[in-house]
Amino acid sequence: MQGGGIDVDYDANAQFQKTLEASAMKIGLEIALGAGGAVVLVLVLWNVRFQWELRKHKGMSRASFLAYFTERGISADVAAAVYDYYRSQAIWRTFGISPQDEIAKLFNQDEDDFENDFEVILKRLGLSVPADEAWDARKEPPVKTAEDFVRVVAWASQHQPA
């Protein structure tokens, strides 16, 4: 088209616009992938640090842990389920837990994590979470240590919904 002596090529302008849009999308994708990679790197480094801390922890052997609880009248199956669950959280063969270990500190957990652990362990034992009425009647202190946790699982095994 000619207008006032200026020849404007609309096809070239449209093509240039499409190239700019494609470049912007490519740059946006590269930024997103870079940010995603950074997040993954941070998570990997956090897990390496977490596992390194667990490596330094010295707990009991599985046999000693089970003996500790069976001597106190708690089922070896319950103690084994708790030990095995938490043992599986570490990659080191030498890792073990002791009854006095504070679960929240050792595994950097909050209350929601604890509740999830409880439900997983009950499921592994083929048990259900006790009814709300049973929880309301329970007069035990809050769970802090592995021993507290084993005792709660043992209590739950005796208070199954009908």
PAKOL-378827 format. One record per atom (N, C-alpha, C): x, y, z; residue number from 1. Coordinates in steps of 0.1 Angstrom, whole numbers. Layout:
BEGIN
xx_yy_zz_seq
X_Y_Z_NUM
...
end
This chain:
BEGIN
xx_yy_zz_seq
8_-12_0_1
0_0_0_1
9_12_0_1
4_22_-7_2
12_34_-8_2
3_45_-2_2
9_53_6_3
2_64_12_3
11_76_15_3
10_86_8_4
18_98_10_4
33_95_7_4
35_86_-2_5
49_83_-6_5
56_73_3_5
49_67_14_6
55_58_23_6
49_44_19_6
58_34_16_7
54_21_13_7
54_12_26_7
43_8_31_8
42_0_43_8
39_-14_40_8
48_-23_45_9
46_-38_42_9
39_-44_55_9
26_-46_54_10
19_-51_65_10
23_-65_68_10
26_-73_59_11
30_-87_61_11
43_-88_69_11
52_-80_66_12
65_-80_73_12
63_-75_87_12
54_-65_89_13
51_-61_103_13
45_-72_111_13
35_-79_105_14
28_-90_112_14
38_-101_116_14
47_-104_107_15
57_-114_109_15
66_-110_120_15
71_-98_120_16
79_-93_131_16
72_-94_144_16
59_-90_145_17
52_-91_157_17
51_-106_162_17
49_-115_153_18
48_-129_157_18
62_-134_162_18
73_-129_156_19
86_-133_161_19
89_-127_175_19
84_-115_177_20
86_-109_191_20
78_-117_201_20
66_-121_198_21
57_-129_207_21
64_-142_210_21
69_-149_200_22
75_-162_202_22
88_-161_210_22
95_-150_208_23
107_-148_216_23
104_-145_230_23
93_-137_233_24
89_-134_246_24
84_-147_253_24
77_-156_246_25
72_-168_252_25
84_-177_255_25
94_-178_246_26
106_-186_249_26
114_-181_261_26
115_-168_262_27
122_-162_274_27
114_-165_286_27
101_-164_286_28
93_-167_297_28
94_-181_302_28
94_-190_292_29
96_-205_295_29
110_-207_301_29
120_-201_295_30
133_-203_301_30
134_-198_315_30
128_-187_318_31
128_-182_332_31
121_-191_341_31
109_-196_336_32
101_-206_345_32
109_-218_347_32
116_-224_337_33
124_-236_338_33
135_-233_348_33
141_-222_346_34
153_-218_355_34
148_-217_370_34
137_-211_372_35
131_-210_386_35
128_-224_391_35
122_-232_383_36
118_-245_387_36
130_-253_390_36
141_-252_382_37
153_-259_385_37
159_-254_398_37
158_-241_401_38
164_-236_414_38
156_-242_425_38
143_-243_424_39
135_-249_435_39
139_-264_437_39
140_-271_426_40
144_-285_427_40
158_-286_434_40
167_-278_430_41
181_-278_436_41
180_-275_451_41
172_-266_455_42
170_-263_469_42
165_-275_477_42
155_-281_471_43
149_-293_477_43
159_-304_479_43
167_-307_468_44
177_-317_469_44
187_-314_479_44
192_-302_480_45
202_-298_490_45
196_-299_504_45
183_-295_506_46
177_-297_519_46
177_-311_523_46
173_-320_514_47
172_-335_517_47
186_-340_520_47
196_-336_513_48
210_-341_515_48
214_-337_530_48
211_-324_533_49
214_-319_547_49
207_-327_557_49
194_-329_555_50
185_-337_564_50
191_-351_566_50
194_-358_555_51
200_-371_556_51
213_-372_563_51
221_-361_560_52
234_-361_567_52
232_-359_582_52
223_-352_587_53
220_-350_601_53
215_-364_607_53
207_-371_599_54
202_-384_604_54
214_-394_605_54
224_-392_596_55
235_-401_596_55
243_-400_609_55
243_-388_615_56
250_-386_627_56
243_-392_640_56
230_-394_638_57
222_-398_649_57
224_-413_653_57
226_-416_665_58
228_-430_670_58
216_-434_678_58
209_-443_673_59
197_-448_681_59
200_-462_685_59
189_-470_687_60
190_-484_691_60
189_-493_678_60
193_-505_680_61
190_-515_670_61
175_-518_670_61
170_-525_660_62
156_-529_660_62
153_-538_671_62
162_-548_673_63
160_-558_684_63
160_-552_697_63
168_-542_700_64
168_-535_713_64
156_-527_715_64
152_-520_704_65
139_-512_705_65
127_-521_708_65
126_-533_701_66
115_-542_704_66
115_-547_718_66
127_-551_722_67
129_-556_736_67
125_-546_746_67
129_-534_744_68
125_-523_753_68
110_-522_755_68
102_-524_745_69
88_-522_746_69
81_-535_750_69
86_-547_746_70
80_-559_751_70
82_-561_766_70
93_-556_771_71
95_-556_785_71
85_-548_793_71
79_-538_786_72
69_-529_792_72
55_-533_788_72
54_-545_782_73
40_-550_779_73
34_-545_767_73
42_-539_758_74
37_-534_745_74
40_-544_734_74
31_-547_725_75
32_-556_714_75
44_-553_706_75
52_-564_703_76
63_-562_694_76
59_-558_680_76
47_-562_676_77
42_-557_663_77
41_-542_662_77
35_-536_673_78
33_-522_673_78
47_-515_673_78
56_-519_682_79
69_-513_683_79
77_-515_670_79
75_-526_663_80
82_-529_650_80
77_-520_640_80
64_-518_639_81
57_-509_629_81
63_-495_631_81
64_-490_643_82
69_-476_645_82
84_-475_641_82
91_-485_646_83
106_-485_643_83
108_-485_628_83
102_-495_622_84
104_-497_607_84
100_-484_599_84
89_-478_603_85
84_-466_596_85
94_-455_597_85
99_-452_609_86
109_-441_610_86
123_-445_605_86
126_-458_606_87
139_-463_601_87
139_-460_586_87
128_-462_579_88
127_-460_565_88
129_-446_560_88
128_-437_569_89
130_-422_566_89
144_-419_563_89
154_-428_567_90
168_-425_566_90
174_-435_555_90
184_-430_548_91
190_-439_539_91
202_-447_544_91
206_-443_556_92
218_-449_562_92
215_-462_570_92
223_-472_568_93
220_-485_574_93
222_-484_589_93
231_-475_594_94
234_-474_608_94
223_-466_616_94
214_-460_609_95
204_-452_615_95
194_-461_623_95
191_-456_635_96
181_-463_644_96
175_-452_652_96
163_-456_658_97
157_-446_667_97
157_-452_681_97
156_-444_691_98
155_-448_705_98
142_-443_711_98
137_-449_721_99
125_-445_727_99
125_-430_732_99
136_-425_736_100
137_-411_741_100
138_-401_729_100
140_-405_717_101
141_-396_706_101
129_-388_704_101
131_-375_703_102
119_-366_700_102
117_-366_685_102
105_-371_681_103
102_-373_667_103
102_-360_660_103
96_-349_665_104
95_-337_658_104
109_-331_655_104
118_-332_665_105
131_-326_663_105
140_-335_654_105
139_-348_655_106
147_-357_647_106
143_-356_633_106
130_-355_630_107
126_-356_616_107
120_-342_611_107
123_-331_618_108
118_-318_614_108
103_-318_611_108
95_-323_620_109
81_-325_617_109
72_-315_625_109
60_-313_620_110
50_-305_628_110
39_-315_631_110
29_-309_637_111
17_-318_642_111
10_-325_630_111
9_-319_619_112
2_-325_607_112
10_-337_603_112
24_-336_602_113
32_-347_598_113
30_-359_608_113
30_-356_621_114
28_-366_631_114
15_-374_629_114
4_-366_626_115
-9_-373_624_115
-9_-382_611_115
-2_-377_601_116
0_-385_589_116
8_-398_592_116
18_-397_600_117
26_-409_604_117
18_-419_611_117
10_-413_620_118
1_-422_629_118
-9_-430_620_118
-15_-423_610_119
-24_-430_602_119
-18_-440_593_119
-6_-437_588_120
2_-447_579_120
5_-459_588_120
10_-457_600_121
14_-469_608_121
2_-477_612_121
-9_-470_615_122
-21_-478_618_122
-26_-486_606_122
-25_-480_594_123
-29_-488_582_123
-20_-500_580_123
-7_-498_582_124
3_-509_581_124
-1_-521_590_124
-6_-517_602_125
-10_-527_612_125
-24_-532_609_125
-31_-527_599_126
-45_-531_596_126
-55_-526_606_126
-51_-514_612_127
-60_-508_622_127
-66_-495_616_127
-76_-490_623_128
-83_-477_620_128
-80_-467_631_128
-82_-455_628_129
-80_-444_638_129
-92_-445_647_129
-90_-445_660_130
-101_-446_670_130
-111_-435_668_130
-123_-438_673_131
-134_-428_672_131
-131_-415_681_131
-137_-404_677_132
-135_-392_685_132
-137_-393_700_132
-148_-401_703_133
-151_-403_717_133
-139_-409_725_133
-133_-419_719_134
-121_-425_725_134
-110_-415_727_134
-108_-406_717_135
-97_-396_719_135
-101_-386_730_135
-114_-383_731_136
-118_-373_741_136
-116_-379_755_136
-117_-392_757_137
-116_-398_770_137
-101_-401_773_137
-92_-401_763_138
-78_-403_766_138
-72_-392_774_138
-65_-396_784_139
-59_-386_793_139
-44_-387_793_139
-38_-389_782_140
-23_-390_781_140
-17_-377_777_140
-4_-374_781_141
2_-362_776_141
5_-362_761_141
8_-350_756_142
10_-350_741_142
22_-359_737_142
22_-363_725_143
32_-372_720_143
45_-363_716_143
56_-367_722_144
69_-360_718_144
79_-370_714_144
80_-381_721_145
91_-391_719_145
86_-403_711_145
96_-411_707_146
92_-423_700_146
85_-432_709_146
88_-432_722_147
81_-440_732_147
66_-436_733_147
64_-423_734_148
50_-417_734_148
43_-422_722_148
49_-422_710_149
43_-426_698_149
39_-440_698_149
48_-449_702_150
45_-463_703_150
34_-466_713_150
33_-458_724_151
22_-460_734_151
9_-456_728_151
9_-445_720_152
-4_-441_713_152
-8_-451_703_152
1_-456_695_153
-3_-467_686_153
-8_-479_693_153
-2_-483_704_154
-7_-494_712_154
-21_-491_718_154
-22_-479_723_155
-36_-475_728_155
-46_-476_717_155
-42_-471_705_156
-52_-471_694_156
-55_-485_690_156
-46_-494_691_157
-49_-508_688_157
-59_-514_697_157
-60_-509_709_158
-70_-514_719_158
-83_-506_719_158
-84_-496_711_159
-96_-487_710_159
-101_-486_696_159
-102_-498_689_160
-107_-498_675_160
-122_-496_675_160
-126_-489_665_161
-141_-487_663_161
-148_-500_660_161
-160_-501_665_162
-167_-514_664_162
-172_-516_650_162
end
